Amino acid sequence: MTATPIVLLHAFPLDHRMWDDVAADLAGTRDVLTPDLPVPAGEDLPEPSLESAADHVAHAIRAAGGGPAVVAGLSMGGYVALALLERHPDLVAGLALVDTKSTADAPDAAAKRLRVADEVQAAGTVDPVRGMVEVLLGETTRTARPEVVERVSAWIGEQDPARVAWSQRAMAARPDRTAVLQAFDGPVTVVVGDEDSVTGTDAAEHMAAAVTQALLVVVPRAGHLSAVEDPAAVRTALVELARRADGTTA
């Protein structure tokens, strides 16, 4: 039996480092890819679309051995994972949707994203999104673990403003991909922090109900960045998913 590789797709406004703790634990048992979205640092940005980010991920999977892989996406990473499933279904052996949703933005939410993108572009800094750390992390983490707050704040501050604006515009344009999820016949795990105030448990339950083979994992005392706040719980969920996927790719 071949160990299915795992691809970890990061949230906004962060980069691959948000998966470091999870990836370190997984790397001893199977290949792990943690690409930066939408393209590697130093490459020119394409027109804003999650589809172009998904195509980049597909290229990375094929370059690393061709897949298929277990694809885990947190928040924006989940949107890209669903776009990858739609455009490159042969590369997805299993799907983990972590603190994300399958639906499109409501018009007011999309408009806010575009407004923030314009503010970031005009300012030339990430200042308009620095305060996001307060909503990305759960109340328990913010209250009891200041080192995690500092870590995430530093990551946000180190992002490229052009990439931040790109991501907001790409997310604002994404369609509802619930039907794409429903059509997937591979193993699915939906993970959500019980203190996630961004996408929340309602969105997680919606996705879990969309496919009969889905497992729902609720991480206690974690917010929108469950993979950062409780990497052990998310790792456990991914290991279980990968074992299910191993059975379909053997």
Buried (B, 14 or more C-beta within 10 A) or exposed (E): EEBBBBBBBBBBBBBBBBBBBBBEBBEEEBBBBBBBBBBEEEEEBBEBBBBBBBBBBBEBBEEBEEBBBBBBBBBBBBBBBBBBBBBBBEBBBBBBBBBBBBBBBEEEEBEBBBEBBBBBBEEEBBEBBBEBBEEBBBEBBBEEBEEBBEBBBEBBBEBEBEBBBBBBBBBBBBBEBBEBBBEBEBBBBBBBBBBBBBBBBEBBBBBBEBBEEBBBBBBEBBBBBBBBBBBEBBBBBBBBBBBBBBEEBE
